[in-house]
Amino acid sequence: MSKYFVNKFLFMVDRDPALLRQYTIDPHGLVARWEQTIGATLLSNSAEESTVLSLTVDERNALTAHDFVALFEMGAHFFLNLTLFIGIYDEPYAARSGPLSFQREFAGKLAHWQGLTYPSVAT
């Protein structure tokens, strides 16, 4: 897994309301566009580019499916993973089940990791 590239995606999309909205509505389109045009840039500077230029098939599939469990298990940074999906799912879950509903869902889906050594987030 190119943890750097996945974590960069999680970080950038979570902090940009327009990207987050696009990722919520059209994850396939946003992941492809981000990977081809935004992901390679360093510090929003088109003159400098990263040498990591693509996601693996598994990374792309997990990102387009909003599969936060797979991302966690591949070693995506826990906090970046959680905060991005809170941005997408917090309101709909809270409307149905009250505050912190999505966070409880996230924890529940990762409960099988309790007592195990978490995947390394080192890049």
N, C-alpha and C positions, 0 to 999 in steps of 0.2 A: 504494500500500500504506500502510495506517496502521501504520507500523513501531512506533509507541508502543504501540498496542493489542496487536499480536502479541508484541512483546518483553515486555509486561506479563504476558501469558498465559504465555509461556515461563518467566519469572522466578517468578511466583506458583505455578504448578503444580509446578515443579521443587523448590520449597522447602516444599511441604506434602505429607507422605506420604499423606494421605487423598485429596487431589486427584490426585496422581501415580498412585495405585492405580486410581482411577476412570478416569483418562485412559488407562491401560493396558488396562483391561477394556472400557470403553465410550467410545471417543473421541467419537463423535457426540453422545451424551448429555451428556458433560462439557463439550464445547465449547459446545453450545447453552445449557446451564445457566450456565456461566461468563459467556458473553456477555450473557445476560439479567439475571443477578443479582449477579455478583461483579465483573465487568470495569469497570463504570462507577464503582465506589466508589474513593475516594482514601484511601490510608493506612488501609484497613479502617474507614473512618469513613462510615457511611451518610448522614450529613448533608451530605457534600460529594461531588459527582459529577463525573466527567470529561465533557467535551463529545464525546469519541469514543465512540460508543455501539454501534458494530457493526463486524464484520469484513466484508471484501469476500468475494465468492463464492470467489475464488481462495484467499484466506487461509483461509477456513473449510474448503475442500476439502483444502488442504495439511495443516492441523492435524488434521482427522479421519482423513486417510490416513497420518498420521505421516510425511509426505513432507518430510524434513529438507533434501533437495536443493532442492526448490521453495522452501521457506522461505528458505534461504540465498540463492538466486537472486533472490528478491523483496526481499532486504535485511534479513532478520531478523539480529539480532546473533549473530555466529558463536559466541561462547562460551556464550550463553544457549541457543542451538539445540543445541550439542554436549552441554552438561551435562544438559539435559532428557532427551535420547534415550539418554545413557549410563545415566541412572536407570531407563529402561525396558528397554534391551537388553543392558546389560553382563553381567548374570548368565547369561542364556540363551546369549549368544555365547561367553562364557568357558567355560561348561560344554561346549560343542561344540569350541571351537578354541583355548582357552587365554586367558591375560591379554591385555588390550588388543585383543581380536578385533574388538569393535564399533568402536573408534576407528580401526582399520585399514580397516574397511568404510566408515566415514564418509569418511575421507580418500580412499579409492579411488573412491567415488561422486562426489567433488568434484575428482578429478584433472584433469578437463578445464579447470579454472580455473587450473591451474598456469601461471605466466607472464603471466596476464591481471590486469587491475585488478579487485580484488574489488568487489562492490556496496557502496555506501556504507551504513553503519549509522546515519548521522545521522537524527535524528527530526525 
